[in-house]
């Protein structure tokens, strides 16, 4: 296991499967954390799926790495009856890329609606992510590797830009969401 290409856009994790123990590998990948006693509830993970043969594998990690933090990383393989971790290595991060919004739907709606934001470089933890519409924080209700669902907060009518945040780093993309004028009766 080694970490290479450490720079301000992330790092590359590299490992090698020497033997599969005559078992099919149903998943393989990497897990990393700021804590030596991992995997834990704070570990990030990248799954690379099935692997048909032994040999080298790698993954470019371009998200969830904070500048100046010491990380512990190890590879893993999963067979039908075992989950096996490699030895960990450490590296000091120089940072990573922020979330990239590819598209969102619906393009307009009302306060309280759920907006689906498709993109890349999301964390797997809601606590590490944030969505803001204008200056208003939105509630995230669902999160996967590339899909985030958030509730449009209650504020003024009209056009508003929103941003997606990870690890308290703001990566602003000027994306306009049209808030439809709601009729509220009292």
N, C-alpha and C positions, 0 to 999 in steps of 0.2 A: 504494500500500500504506500502510495506517495501522493503528495499534493504538488502540482506544478502550475505555472502560469498565473501566479498570484499577482493581481493588479487591481486597479480601481473598478473594474467591471466584473470581478469575481475571482474564481479559482477553478482549476481542473483537478478532479479526483481521479486517481488511477489505481487499478488493482488487477490481480490475476487469479483466476481459478485454476489451481494445479490439478485437482481431481474432483470428480463429482460423486465419488463413492458408489458408482453404479446406480445413482438415483437421478431422476429427471429434475432439472432445476426449473421450478415454476415461477421464481422471481429472483432478481438480484438487483443490487444497487448500493447506495451509500446513505449513511445516517451521520448527522453532525450536531454538535451542541457546544455550548459554552462551559458545560459541566463535565468533569472527568467521569462521573458515575452515570454514564448513559448506556443504553437508551433510557430516556425518562420522559416525563410529560412535556418537556420543552424541546425535544429533539426535532430537528427538521429532517426530512427524508426525501430521497428521490428514488423512485422505483423504475427500473429499466426493463421489467417484464421477464419473460421466459428467456433462457439461454440454452441453446441446443448443444453447444460444445464447450469444452474447457478452453481457457485462454484469457487474454487480456481484455479489460473493458475500462471505460472511462466516462466521465460526465462533466460537462462544463456547468458549473454552478454560478448563476448570475443574479441571485437574489438572496435575501435574508442574511447577508454577511455585513456586519458593522465594522467600520474602520477601527483598527487598533485592538480588536478583541482577539484573544487566544481561543481558537476552536479546536475541539477534539473531533476527529472524523475516523470512521471505520467502514469497511465494506461489509456486505452481508449477502448470503445466498439462502434461499428457502427451497426446500424439497417438500415432497408430500408429507414427510414425517419429522422434519427438523428445520430449525432456523439457526443458522451458523453465522457468527460474526468474526471478522478478521481482527487483528491487533490494531489498536488505534494509533494514529499519528497526530501531531499537532502542527498548527501553523497560525501565524498572526495575519489577520485579514487586512487588506487595503481597501475594503469596501465592495460594493456590488451595485448592479443596476437597480433602478426602481421599477415599479409596475408600469406596464405598457398597455394602454387601452386600445384594443382593436376595433371594437364596436359595442354598442349598447342598444337595448330594446326594452320598452318602446322608446321612440324618439321624443315623445311628449306624453304628458299625463297630468295627474293631479297629485296634490299632497296626499300622503298615505299610500300611494301606489308602490308596487315593488318594481324596481328597475334591475335588469340583469346586465352586468358589465362583463364582457368577454375580453380577456387579455392574457398577459404573460407576467411572469416574475411575481406571483402572489405567494404569500406564506401559506402554510396549511393551518395557521392559528388565527382565529378571529381577533384575538387580543393584540396581535402584531399588525393588524390592518386597520385602516380607517377610510371612510368616504365622507367628503364634505361637499355640500351644495352651497355655493357662495361661502358664507361664514358659519354655516350651520352643519353640525356633525349629524350624520345619518346612522341609523342602526343597521348593522349587517346581520342578515338572517340566514344566509347560507354561503359557504365558501368551499371551493375545490381548487385544484391546481390552476385552472384557467377560467373559472366562472365565479363571480361574486354577485350576490343578490342583496340589495339594500332597499330600505324604505325611504321614500322621498319625504324629507322633514317638512314640517308645517311652517311656512314663511310666505313671503309676498308672491304675487302672480307675475308671470313674465318669463323672459329668458334668464337663465342662470348658468354659470359654468360650474363644473364639478371637478374634483380631483380625487385620486386614490393615493393613499399614504401607506407606507410600510416601514416598520421600525422607527417611527417618528420622523422619517425622512420624507419630505414632500416632493413629489414628482408631478408637477402641474402640467396637464395637457389641457388646452382650451377646448373643452367639449361643451357644447351648448345643449341644454335640456329645456324644452319649452314647458313651463307650468301653465296649464290651462286655467282659465278664470273659473273658479268654483262659485256656485251659488249656495250661500249658507243662509238658512232661515232661522230666525230667533223667535 
